[in-house]
């Protein structure tokens, strides 16, 4: 046995008697006495711990075989996948005017899915839900998703029996601004397959109302927080938010408000914050300039660690690190726009040249080239990188916004070099507490 090529070792603290081991392939975490960790660093596997370390993916028989398995991970996930995951944009109408929205100018016409497209969507999903599939997972988007409650109801009522007749189950997940998510809506949709809702709150009332006002310019924070309080015991809620380089240090204000208002860690599935992306395409709001278009921007390191620390200190669950291929790599992960056009990334709707087919003809030809499928395999820096299982070339959309195409990988090495160890230390402090 030899140490894995995807093993990272860190001292728990300077001069510590234990060292922290992390497998980027398995995302497993272990503590090992310093003298045994030193053996691993030198390439020697402690015999008494060899079996356990092998189960954790930290030592292997053959590095070449291990690397081949990692390179084959997207294909292996496709072989094992028993779910059809489809993101559906029901329409572009929205009651918010978020300053950084990636849909941007596409909302001006407030286009929506018509009856003929909805009928074909049901037929298309029925054709794609082939024998062996166990779940149809619908991630529903807008505009504002709940402006299309009638369409949600109709699609669910038609798809749920179709899937169940084939021995599967329907899961519906809403991506919503939260302004229309009431207990009555939740009660209506739960029997139809509703499983969760993702709601975006961008910090304290002041910050949120600046970045996510209602379309008429009025504040939206109070109604969203009210609905979160009313629904958090009825439905799995994932609370997210988008920070900028100018305001991330104020996001703990929202966490404290959640706790004051009874939105406690035991009542929500997740609270997670992300950097707002800088959109530079034809749909962008030219007045917004505080986002990021590269994971390597130095301020993101400080922001990510600060936000995660504040979440952990207040008892909110920390996001788990896990292998993360892009949905572009997953065969049965699709995006259907309101007009029936298929894309392979939710953020690419409306972008010419990135159509992957439509629900009448199915998947087309050439999308693999436009989305640069497996582009990381052409990069030696990726193929041999210890972080490959956590990255697989990074975010294609971020690369697109930065470079105008997806050919270049969005390398995350510098970010992970700076953040992985302190994030693991945070896990030790807060997950095991």
ABEGO torsion letter per residue (X at the ends): XBBBAABBBBBABBGBABBBBBBAAAGBBBBBBAAAAAAAAAGBBBAAAAAAAAAAGABBABAAAAAAAAAAAAAAAAAABABBBBBBBAEABBABBBAABAAEAAAAAGBBBBAAAAAAAAAAAAAABBBGBABBBBBBBOEBAAAAAAAAAAAAAAAAAAAAAAGBBBBBBBBBAGAABBAAAAAAAAAAGBABBBBBBBEBAAAAAAABBBAAGBBAAAAAAAAAAAAAAABBBBBBBBBBAAAAAAAAAAAAAAAAAGBBAAABABBBBBBBBBBABAABBAABAABBABAABAAAAAAAAAAAAAAAAAGBBBBBBBBBBBAAABAABBBBBAAGBBBABAAABGBBGABAEBAAAEBBBGAAAAAGBGAAAABAAAAABAAAAAAGGEBAAAAAAAAGBAABBBBAAAAAAAAAAAAAAAAAAAAAX
